[in-house]
Amino acid sequence: MIPRMIFMDIDGTLVDSEMKISDFDKRSIHQVIDQGTLVYLATGRKYEAARVVAEGLHPEVKVIASNGCVYDCDQNLIKNPLNLEALIEAFEICQRKNLSLFFFGLSETFYSKDLPDYFKNEDKGRLVSEGEREFIKISSLNDLQNFSNRIINGIIISEDNFEVLAEIKHELRASKNLSVSSSALNNLELTPKSVTKATAISALQDYYAVNKKDTVAFGDGMNDLEMFGQVHYSVAMGNASELVKKEATYETLSNLESGISHFLNFLSSQ
């Protein structure tokens, strides 16, 4: 069976800890593209950071970025950003709880507190190496309003206070402006209400007239679960958590073992 569309997460799925893609996975992805399959990276990364990975993989690989807020569709770039009311809501709750809040544009990172070292390290995934001009401090609601038209999505991070994160998650889930997901225990990822990787996939399936049964998704994180529900072949990487594996219909090898290629080989034999 040759799928008509494939969606794959980047971090923990396609790349290793050094941001390398295995030669095996590169060959497999080139092969399915040559056979006519549409291949998308579906990630929480900023669009420009994801495009760097896509272009290094194959010129025809397209991108869903910012957890579904931005995506390539034919020759167009579709954007569904957080509105100002959502931005203010997130900013005020983080100020009240004294937590770090980050917003992302297509290439910029906006931050409310000190910028952690890992956000200055491009191999952590969300950044591209274009210098410190990529980082913009937001200290007030006035700053937020001034930059609101450049912001797409956001993330709240706490390395040591998961209880407060849980409280914020509960509070924001009642919001009419925000959807909340997590790619790790230390974060809450913020997108507009009802905007996820899954909604982007659904829109693309409709645009390209591709049936759900002809679609594959690979992932390893909690923010991949919704896209698993939008495809027939949902594939958890071997390095995924047990919860992610439980929600997937298939499990493959880890990202360090070219799990994507192993599953595509299995699928081609069906």
C-alpha positions as CSV (number, residue, x, y, z in Angstrom):
1,M,0.0,0.0,0.0
2,I,1.3,3.4,-1.0
3,P,-0.2,6.2,1.2
4,R,-1.3,9.4,-0.5
5,M,-0.4,11.6,2.4
6,I,2.1,11.3,5.2
7,F,2.4,13.6,8.2
8,M,5.4,13.3,10.6
9,D,6.5,15.1,13.7
10,I,10.1,16.3,13.7
11,D,11.6,16.2,17.2
12,G,11.7,12.7,18.6
13,T,10.2,11.3,15.4
14,L,12.2,12.3,12.3
15,V,15.4,13.6,13.9
16,D,17.7,12.5,16.6
17,S,19.0,14.6,19.5
18,E,21.6,16.2,17.2
19,M,18.9,17.2,14.6
20,K,20.1,14.5,12.2
21,I,17.9,12.5,9.9
22,S,19.0,9.0,9.2
23,D,20.0,8.1,5.6
24,F,17.5,5.3,5.7
25,D,14.7,7.7,6.5
26,K,15.8,10.1,3.8
27,R,15.9,7.4,1.2
28,S,12.4,6.1,2.2
29,I,10.9,9.6,2.1
30,H,12.4,10.3,-1.2
31,Q,11.0,7.0,-2.5
32,V,7.4,7.7,-1.4
33,I,7.6,11.3,-2.8
34,D,8.8,9.8,-6.2
35,Q,5.7,7.5,-6.0
36,G,3.4,10.5,-5.7
37,T,2.9,10.7,-1.9
38,L,2.4,14.2,-0.4
39,V,4.8,14.4,2.7
40,Y,4.3,17.0,5.4
41,L,6.3,17.8,8.6
42,A,3.7,18.4,11.3
43,T,5.4,20.2,14.3
44,G,5.1,22.6,17.1
45,R,8.1,24.4,15.7
46,K,7.9,27.9,14.2
47,Y,7.3,27.8,10.4
48,E,10.7,29.1,9.3
49,A,12.5,26.6,11.6
50,A,10.5,23.7,10.2
51,R,11.1,24.9,6.7
52,V,14.8,24.5,7.3
53,V,14.3,20.8,8.1
54,A,11.9,20.3,5.2
55,E,14.3,21.8,2.6
56,G,17.1,19.6,3.9
57,L,15.0,16.5,3.5
58,H,13.4,17.0,0.0
59,P,12.4,20.1,-1.9
60,E,8.8,18.8,-2.2
61,V,8.3,18.3,1.6
62,K,5.7,20.7,3.0
63,V,5.1,22.0,6.5
64,I,2.4,22.2,9.2
65,A,4.0,24.4,11.9
66,S,3.0,25.9,15.2
67,N,0.8,22.9,16.0
68,G,-1.5,23.5,13.1
69,C,-1.6,27.3,13.2
70,V,0.4,27.7,10.0
71,Y,0.6,25.3,7.0
72,D,1.5,25.1,3.3
73,C,-1.4,24.5,1.0
74,D,-0.4,24.3,-2.6
75,Q,1.4,27.6,-3.2
76,N,-0.3,29.3,-0.3
77,L,0.6,29.8,3.3
78,I,-2.4,29.4,5.6
79,K,-2.3,31.2,9.0
80,N,-4.6,30.9,11.9
81,P,-3.0,33.0,14.7
82,L,-4.0,33.6,18.3
83,N,-6.2,36.7,18.5
84,L,-5.3,39.6,20.8
85,E,-7.9,38.5,23.4
86,A,-6.2,35.1,23.6
87,L,-2.7,36.7,23.9
88,I,-3.8,39.0,26.7
89,E,-5.5,36.1,28.5
90,A,-2.3,34.0,28.4
91,F,0.0,36.9,29.3
92,E,-2.0,37.9,32.3
93,I,-2.3,34.4,33.8
94,C,1.5,33.9,33.4
95,Q,2.2,37.2,35.0
96,R,-0.1,36.3,37.9
97,K,1.5,32.8,38.3
98,N,5.1,34.1,37.6
99,L,5.7,31.6,34.8
100,S,7.7,32.0,31.6
101,L,5.5,32.6,28.5
102,F,6.8,32.5,25.0
103,F,5.0,33.5,21.8
104,F,6.2,32.6,18.3
105,G,5.8,34.3,14.9
106,L,6.9,32.7,11.6
107,S,10.5,33.2,12.7
108,E,10.5,35.4,15.8
109,T,10.5,34.4,19.5
110,F,8.7,36.7,21.9
111,Y,9.4,36.2,25.6
112,S,8.0,37.6,28.9
113,K,10.8,36.8,31.3
114,D,14.5,36.0,31.0
115,L,15.3,34.0,27.9
116,P,16.5,30.5,28.9
117,D,19.7,29.2,27.4
118,Y,17.9,26.4,25.5
119,F,15.9,28.9,23.6
120,K,19.2,30.4,22.3
121,N,20.3,27.0,21.0
122,E,19.1,26.3,17.5
123,D,19.3,22.6,17.9
124,K,16.5,22.7,20.4
125,G,14.1,23.0,17.5
126,R,12.1,26.1,17.6
127,L,14.7,28.6,16.4
128,V,16.7,29.3,13.2
129,S,20.2,30.8,13.4
130,E,19.4,34.3,12.4
131,G,20.9,36.1,15.4
132,E,19.5,37.8,18.5
133,R,17.1,39.9,16.4
134,E,14.9,36.8,16.5
135,F,14.3,37.4,20.2
136,I,11.9,40.1,21.3
137,K,11.1,40.9,25.0
138,I,7.5,41.6,25.9
139,S,7.3,43.4,29.2
140,S,3.8,44.8,29.2
141,L,0.4,44.6,27.6
142,N,1.4,47.6,25.5
143,D,4.3,45.6,24.1
144,L,2.0,42.7,23.5
145,Q,-0.5,44.8,21.5
146,N,2.3,46.3,19.4
147,F,3.6,42.9,18.3
148,S,0.2,41.0,18.3
149,N,0.0,41.0,14.4
150,R,3.3,39.1,14.3
151,I,2.4,36.4,16.8
152,I,1.1,33.0,15.7
153,N,1.1,30.7,18.8
154,G,2.6,30.3,22.3
155,I,4.0,28.1,25.0
156,I,4.1,28.3,28.8
157,I,7.1,26.6,30.4
158,S,7.9,25.6,34.0
159,E,10.8,23.3,34.7
160,D,9.9,22.7,38.4
161,N,6.3,23.6,39.1
162,F,4.1,21.1,37.3
163,E,1.3,21.7,39.8
164,V,0.9,25.3,38.7
165,L,1.0,24.2,35.1
166,A,-1.9,21.8,35.8
167,E,-3.8,24.7,37.4
168,I,-3.2,26.9,34.4
169,K,-4.2,24.1,32.0
170,H,-7.5,23.6,33.8
171,E,-8.1,27.4,33.8
172,L,-7.3,27.9,30.1
173,R,-9.3,24.9,28.9
174,A,-12.4,27.0,29.9
175,S,-11.2,29.7,27.6
176,K,-13.2,30.5,24.4
177,N,-10.1,31.7,22.7
178,L,-7.4,29.0,23.4
179,S,-6.7,25.4,22.9
180,V,-4.1,23.8,25.2
181,S,-1.9,20.8,24.5
182,S,1.5,19.5,25.7
183,S,4.6,18.1,24.0
184,A,6.3,17.4,27.3
185,L,5.5,17.6,31.1
186,N,7.1,21.0,31.4
187,N,4.9,22.9,29.0
188,L,1.5,24.0,27.8
189,E,1.3,24.7,24.1
190,L,-1.2,27.4,23.1
191,T,-3.1,27.7,19.8
192,P,-6.4,29.3,18.9
193,K,-9.5,27.5,20.0
194,S,-10.1,24.3,17.9
195,V,-6.8,24.8,16.0
196,T,-4.5,21.7,16.1
197,K,-2.4,19.6,13.9
198,A,-5.5,17.6,13.3
199,T,-7.5,20.6,11.9
200,A,-4.7,21.4,9.5
201,I,-4.6,17.8,8.3
202,S,-8.3,17.7,7.9
203,A,-8.2,20.9,5.8
204,L,-5.4,19.5,3.6
205,Q,-7.3,16.2,3.2
206,D,-10.3,18.1,1.9
207,Y,-8.2,20.3,-0.4
208,Y,-6.3,17.5,-2.0
209,A,-9.3,15.1,-1.9
210,V,-7.4,12.5,0.1
211,N,-9.3,9.9,2.1
212,K,-8.5,9.4,5.8
213,K,-7.8,5.7,5.0
214,D,-4.9,6.8,2.6
215,T,-3.2,8.9,5.3
216,V,-0.4,8.1,7.7
217,A,0.9,10.0,10.7
218,F,4.0,9.5,12.8
219,G,4.5,11.0,16.2
220,D,6.0,10.6,19.7
221,G,4.4,13.4,21.8
222,M,1.1,14.3,23.5
223,N,0.6,17.0,20.9
224,D,0.5,14.3,18.2
225,L,-2.6,12.5,19.7
226,E,-5.2,14.7,17.9
227,M,-3.6,14.2,14.5
228,F,-3.6,10.4,15.2
229,G,-7.4,10.7,15.2
230,Q,-7.4,12.3,11.8
231,V,-5.6,9.4,9.9
232,H,-6.1,5.7,9.4
233,Y,-2.5,4.7,10.1
234,S,-1.4,6.4,13.3
235,V,2.1,5.3,14.2
236,A,3.8,5.9,17.6
237,M,7.6,5.9,17.6
238,G,9.3,3.3,19.8
239,N,10.6,6.1,22.0
240,A,7.1,7.5,22.6
241,S,5.4,7.4,26.0
242,E,3.1,4.5,26.8
243,L,0.1,6.8,26.6
244,V,1.0,7.8,23.1
245,K,1.6,4.2,22.1
246,K,-1.8,3.2,23.6
247,E,-3.6,5.8,21.4
248,A,-1.8,4.8,18.2
249,T,-3.0,2.0,15.9
250,Y,0.6,1.0,15.2
251,E,4.0,1.1,16.9
252,T,7.3,1.2,15.1
253,L,11.0,1.4,16.1
254,S,12.4,4.5,17.7
255,N,13.6,7.7,16.0
256,L,17.2,6.4,16.5
257,E,16.4,3.2,14.7
258,S,14.7,4.8,11.6
259,G,11.3,3.9,12.8
260,I,9.6,5.8,10.0
261,S,11.4,3.7,7.3
262,H,10.6,0.5,9.0
263,F,6.9,1.2,9.1
264,L,6.8,2.4,5.5
265,N,8.5,-0.8,4.4
266,F,5.9,-2.7,6.3
267,L,3.1,-0.7,4.7
268,S,4.5,-1.2,1.2
269,S,4.3,-5.0,1.7
270,Q,0.5,-4.8,2.5
